[in-house]
Every structure is written in structure tokens, then in C-alpha cells.
Amino acid sequence: MSLPLGLIATDSDSCIHRLDPRLRIVTALGLAMTTLSLGSPLTLVAALLGAVLLTRLARLDWRVLLKRLLLMEGFMLLVLLSLPFTTPGEAWFTIGQLTASQAGGWHALHILLKAHTVVLVLLTLIATIELVTLGHALAHLRVPDKLVHLFLFTVRYIAVLYEEYRRLRLAMKARGFVFTTSRHSWRSIGWLVGMLLVRSLERAERIVAAMRCRGFHGRFYLLDELRWQPADRVAGVLFTLAASLLLIIDRY
Amino acid sequence: MSEQHPLLSLRGAHFAYPGHPVLKQVDFTLYPGERVAIAGANGAGKSSLLHLLVGLNSLSQGTLTAFGLPVRREDDFRAVRAQAGLLFQDPDDQLFCPTVLEDVTFGPLNLGKNATQARAIAEQVLDQLGLSGFAQRITHKLSGGEKRLVALATVLAMQPRVLLLDEPTNALDKPTERRMTELLLGLPQAMVLISHDAHFVDQLATRAVLLQDGTLQDATLHRHPHLHSHLHIHGTDTSDHSHQDSLDG
């Protein structure tokens, strides 16, 4: 059983995969911020090319990437279609009663380039980290304990809950349940959700009990230590240089 | 010898869930070296009894003495839980850490061991259970049998003197069940075990008690002559049982 958790190729081996997860998180955030603050089409295109280069370095499968991007394209289409016609400014072209503005066109292009760059960067640098490692890296980056534990518990139990949901749903099917838009269907689904909540609550209580049995008193301990490698330093410097270069060119 | 000093001793225990009495006037004693099977119907309160022993349920009446000391408050129970390891029915309740190593070291770290010591204990326990090489596995990706063995490892890592096992072979396939039985037979700890698996009880238990209508009575392990033998557990004072001649337990 597997859940669509949005990860890609967490187990492949590339120069990107070998980088320290902390570096990948910080870099992804840094590059995303840089991209968002860029203003000229030239640097935006350069940033997008950079992001594409990153996906190549991580040896990600094009087909998988395109599938992911498709999820976003519907929204992008909406932006492309609506922004030119809703932004005031100098006329660009006219279709019947509707006039597209140049400013709106540029605006849409900006959003298109930025969104694709940021998504590609996130897919390459963060979606390729195993969730557990991601949790640990966040903890090492001093993200508040409660958030990290919430994240790790979610990772641990989402599959268990999904399995419980699947079992209940299968049992419903076995008794001839077919979902239609009838009152009976909605009520049955309501009960299913309610039962899942009750079971989750009970499971949570059992988990806490099991933790108390092993001496839990409100503190978690981290076992692993992440160590910076020379390659991480080099990559960190390279990413910083690239981002700075983009920002500088963008200013002039 | 410590034979006279019980590890756990429950006297006159009463326990009830709101509006639903479970245990009435229960006495139970566990001595070193014993492996006691608790028999009883579903919902008879077997799990509740194990949970009482480590303070996950609280007594409404009666006293508990553990390892020579009276146990009343949560603070007392903390010390008890370090020495009486409870193996839960569903390993998914017990294994909550992302990786096996983290789960097995969770207990020792809570008991104040440092990371190096905890890791050493974990490796030793995993090795003992034939699970070396499992340390970095992701817990929720383990098979049912592996989960159960790892759950046992997390309990053993606390280095307890008593094991409380809630249906340890439930839903295990035959080879894994055999492996579990052999592992448990090789352990020095006194045990209290709940199991509906007669064969398992037969191999492991040194004594049995029967929980019925909220009361606990001593029971005998006894066999019927068949082409092959089954193990049945009856209360000792059950006067009308029809297999009197085959009593050998």
C-alpha cells in the first residue's frame, strides 16, 4: 500500500541527493525567495533555466516532473486567461468587447515563470528527501519540537489511518455500498468519517499509553547527527553565488 | 532465594470502566521465574488487568505491590514501568518512531541513558532477537511479524524484570509464532501472558489463571486425549468437567 505523499525518487543517488538535507531545505527556501523578488524577464528566464538544470543534476524523470507540473497548470491557465483582461493599462489586443492590457500580460508572464521556477526547485531539492529525514533535518534546523513531532507522527500514522479507512470502505463495498448523491450515501460517509475519528482518538490514547510504559515524560531525544561535508560547503557557496548574481543582474 | 518475594502482587483489586465493572476482588501474584497465562473470554478484562499492573488503569479498590514496594501514585508507576515491560496487542500502537533504531532507543533514552549507551543497548537487543540489520528500517514499512518482534525489542531494551505480553502471537504466521515462542522461552524474565493460542500457552506457561465474571481463579493446564492433543484451560474448582481422567497439567 502506498500513499500519494508527493515524494519523488527519494532513493536515487545523484549529486543533489547526496547533499545534506538541511542545506537542501535552506537552499530551496533561499532560491524561492530570490526568484520571487526578481523583476526582469531576463533574470526570471535565467532562474527558470537554472531550476531546469537542477532537475537534470538530480536526474529526475521528465515524465514524473511533467505529471507534477500538470497539477499546477490548470491554475496557471486561469492566471494567463484572466490577468491580461483584468489589469488596467495600455491596450495590447482586443477580442470582441474584451481588451487585454500589456501590463496584465507581463504580470501573467512573471507569475508563470516564477511559479514554475519555485515548483521545480522545491520538487528537486525538497520532494526528493525521505519524509523522516526531512523531519530530522527540520529538527536540526531548530524548527520548534512540537511542529517536528506533529510532522513525524503524521508521517508515521497517516498510512495506518489510510489503511483503516480503506478497510472500512472495503467492508462497505462488500455490503453493496455504492456512492451516489443520496441521503443514505452521505450519511454512511459521515459515519465512516466519524468512525475514523473515534478510532484515531482511541489509537492516540493507546500510543500515549505505550509511550508512558517506556518511560515517556514529555521529551524526545534525537539520535542522529548530521555532518556537513566539503561538497555541502561547495554547493552552499555555489547556490549563494547564483542567487546573488541573479539579484545583482536584476537590479541593473 | 527470592522465591518468597513476589515481583508483583495485587490484593483485593477492584476496577471498573464508567458504568461497567470489570474486576472484582482480584488477587494476583507473580513470582520470579514464573510464566503465568491469563485465560478468559473476550472482554473478560485480561488486558485491563495487565494495564492495572503498570498503572495505565487505576484501581478503584485494593493494593498493588511491585518489586517489594507499594505502588499508588503516577510517580511510583514510572519506576514500575521501567521494570515491567508491557507488549501491546497491536504493534502499531507501540512503534511510533520513524525508524526501528529510534523506537528501540526511545525507552533507554527516557530512562536517562545517553545516545551512545542507548544505541549499544538497542543493537544488543536487536541482535538477540535476530533483527540485526533492522536498525535503519522504517517502522511502518515492516511486515506484521517484523513489527511484533521489533515491538518486543522496544520492551526488552528497557531491561525489564517482568514481561507483560498481551496476545504476543496474535495474527502471526506459524514460522513467526514459532520464532516468538523460542525467543520468549530463552528469556530469563518472569512473564504474564494473555493468549488464546493453546499451543503457545502449552509451550510457555508454567501456571494459568482464569478470569471469569470479573474474578480471577487458579486454573489447570490440561489435555484431552485425541488423535492429537489440545490444550484447554479450566478453573480448578469447576466441579463438572468431563475430562477428569486426562488431567495432567
Interface residues (C-beta under 8 A of the other chain):
Chain A: L131 V132 G135 L152 F153 V155 R156 Y157 A159 V160 R203 R206 I207 A209 A210 M211 R212 C213 R214 G215 F216 H217 R219 Y221 L223
Chain B: H51 V54 L56 R78 R81 A82 G85 L86 F88 D90 D92 D93 Q94 F96 C97 P98 T99 L101 E102 T105 F106 G107 L109 N110 L111 A115 A118 R119 I138 T139 H140 T154 V155 M158
